[in-house]
Amino acid sequence: MSRTVLRTVTGAFALAAAAAVLPLASPSPAAADSIIIGGQPAHVADSPWVVALSSRDRFGGTRAGQFCGAVLIARDKALTAAHCLGREVLGADVSEVRDLLVIAGRDKLLGSGGREIAVRDTWVNPQYDPEANAGDLAVLTLSRKLPQSSVIRMAGPGDAAYEPGTRARVYGWGDTSGGGTYASALRAAPVKVLADSACERAYPGGPEGTYDALTMLCAGDPEGGHDGCQGDSGGPLVARGRLVGLVSWGSGCGQAQSPGVYTRISAAVGRLPGRS
């Protein structure tokens, strides 16, 4: 049986670069043909709202300090997963991280161009439950504003983008195989939004986690091979051109009958701190 894993960056490079960071459990090997598990190259020119969350102080410079994903919902606001800002990931309280920033407008983490923008403030969902992974949501306030064209629209309650069977894409710089080999350039994988009943069957409770339709949704490939993975946490799940989820957790990566679980954006719309 595979272990439930939060999809935050892990691996040897993180341990070597930041010995104080506590690694999360590594997933079981997963079928994959590319980066982000079954993904294809993606470009920020087509998806400018995808940004990387970085701290070189905590994770070193090998991958520009990237450890999670994030997504722009306002010119100076980005969403990520609450667990990305936890002590278990950062090895310290987020207030002690001196160089927390987002990397925007850059396909390759170590490439040229784009912008590196300091995070001025953080807000973690007060209803986040780290034991159940419910409400896995945080807001990053940036020190500089990005163009309005970099902002993605969030799908509110009742949006057709949440309908089972809807084609979606998950974006990130995460693990290529479920075994700790990470991407250097942005990837996206095609998945489908799944019915809550399928997610409840996959995660009925116990060590692999409990699916809560109020705060979560899941998406994947019934045959496996397409999924987010380690290092993709907080990155966007997009359907019909709208943000529907944030990469949160799952049992392994890209495994059949074990879809990825995402923070449900419709549960957060209207309850986020003010956006500008």
N, C-alpha and C positions, 0 to 999 in steps of 0.2 A: 504494500500500500504506500502510495506516495505521501509526502508530508505537505501540509498546507504551508504556502510561502507568501509572505508579503513581497511585492514585486519591486523592492528597493535594491539598489546595486549592492552586490556582494562580490567576493573573489579575492584572489591573491593581491591584485594591485591595490585594492582598498586597504587590506591588512598591512601591507608594507608601507603604504603612504601615511596611514593614520592608525597607529597601533591602539589608540584609545577607542576606536570605533568597534562596537560589538557586532560581528557578522550575524546575519539571519541565516536560517537553515537553507542549505542548498537543495534545489529540487531534484527529483529523479530525472534521469536522462529522458529526453523527449524527442519524438520524430520531428525533424525540421529540415527545410531545404535552404534556409537563408536566415538573415538577421531579423530580429523581433519574432522569430518562429514563423516560418512560412511567408516572410515579407518580401517586398520589392523596394527598390530605391524610391525615396520621396524627396521632394525639394521644397524648401521653405518659400520659394517664390510662389508655389501653388498652395502652400499651407502656412502662411506667415504667422499664424497664431500659435504654432508649436514652438515651445522654448525649452531649453535644458536648464535644470536647476544644478548649481555648481558651488563647490567650496574647495579650492585648492589646499587651503589650510588643513581641512579634514581628510581629503581624499587624494591629494597629490596632483601633479600636473600631467600625468600620463594621458588622461582623457579630459584635460581641461577642468578637472575636478567634478565632472558630471556624476551625479548619483541618483537623480530622479528626473522625471519630466514635469512639465507644467503647461498651462494653456492660457492665453490672454483673453480675458473677458471684458476688459476696458483698457483704455490707453495706458493706465498705470496700475492695473490690477491683473494678477494671474492666479489661477486655481492650481492647487496640487493636492496630494494626499496628505492627510494629517500625520500619518505615521512617518512620512518623510522628514518631518520636523521634530521627531521624538528623540529622546536621549539614547534609545537603543540603536538608532541609526547614526546619529551624529556623534555619539560618545560624549556629549555635553548638552546643556540646555541651549536651545536655539539662540537665546539672547547672548550667549558667549561665543557664537560663531562670528568671527570678525569679517569674513569675506563672502558671506552668502550673496549670490547674485544669480541672475538669469542670463543665458546666452541666447540672443534673438537674431534671426536673419542669417543663420549659418548652418549649412548642411553638415559640414565636417566639423567636429568639435575642435580640432586643432587647425582648421582652415583659416583663411583670411576673410575679412569682411564681417558684416553683421555688427552687433553691439553687445557689450557686456555691461549690464546695468545692475547696480547694487540694489539689494532689497532693503527698503527703508523701514518696513514694519511687517509683522506677521500676525495673523489671526488664525487660531485653531478652533474649529467647531467645538463649542463647549459640550455638545452632546456626543462627541466622538467616544466610542467605547472600544479601547484597544483589545479587550478580550474577545469581543464579538466581531470586531472590524466594522461595526456599524457607524455611519456618519463620518466616514474617512475623508475629511475635507478640510482644507486650509486655504487661506487667502494671503497672497504676497502683495504688498504695496511697494511699487518700484520708485526709485529716486528720480527717474526721468520718464516722460511720457513717450510712447511710441505712436506711430500714425494710426488713425482710426481704421485704416485698411488692414491692420494687423489683428483686429479684434474679431472673434467669432461670436455668433449669436447662440445663446443657450436655449435649449428646447424645454419649454415649460410643461406643466401637467397637461395630459391629454393630447400632446403633440403626436402626430402620426409617426414621427421618427422612432417612437418607442414600440411600435407594433411588432409582434413576433414575425420573424422572417425578413425584416428590413435589412438590407445590405448596409454594412458599416465598415469603417476602417479604424484600426488602432495604430497610433504613431509612437515612435520612440527610438532611443539609442541603446536599447537593452541587449540582453543576452541573446546570442545567436543560436544556441542549441539546448538550453536548459542545463548546461554543464559549466558555465562560467567564462564563456568566450564572448566578449562584448563588442558591440558595433562602434565604429568610429564615425559613421555617417548616418544620417536620418533614414529610417525605414518605416514602411507602413504595411500592415497585413489586412487582407480582407476577411471579415467575419460576418456573422448574422446575429441580429438580436434574437434571443431565445425567449420562449414563454416562461413565465414565472414558475409554472408547474415543472418544467424541465430542470430549472435551476434548483428547485426545492428537492427534486429527486437526486440530483447530483450532490447536494450539500444539505442533508436532512438534520445534521447535528453531529456532535462528536468531535474527534481530533482534527477532522478535515474542514471543520467550520460549519456554520449555520447560515443559510441564505435567508435574508430578510427583504422581502419585496418592497417594503416601505422606504428603505434607504439604499437598496442595491438593485442592480440589474445584471444579467450575465449575457455574454455573447461568445460565440466560438464557431467551431466547425465540428459537426457530429462525428466526422471521421478522424478528427485530430489534425495536427500539423499547422494550424494557424492560431496565433495567440500572442498576447503580450508576455513578458517574462521579467527576470531580475533586471533592474535598472530602468524599467518602464513605468514604475509606480508614479502616479500623479499625471501621467500623460493622457492625451485626449482619446476618447472614443467618439467618432463623428458619424452621423447618419443623416441623410437628406440635407447635408450642408450645415447641420446644427450640432452643437455639443450635447451629447446625451449622457456621457459617463467619463469617469476618471479611473485609470488602471489602479486596482486596489490589491486583490489577492486571488488565490486559486490553488488547486491541487496539482503541483507540478506545472509544466508549461507545454501547451500544445497537445495534451493527451486526450484521446477520444473519451467522451462521456464525462470529462472534467473541464467544463468551460471556464473562461476567465470571468471573475466577478469584478464589477465596477461600482463605484459610487454613483448613485442615481442623481443626476443633475436636477431633475424636476422636484426632488425633495428639498433642494437647497434654494431654488429660485424664490426670491422674495424675502429670504432670511439672511442674506449676505450683508456684510458691512457696506456702506455707501460706495458707489462706483462713480468715477468721474470720466 
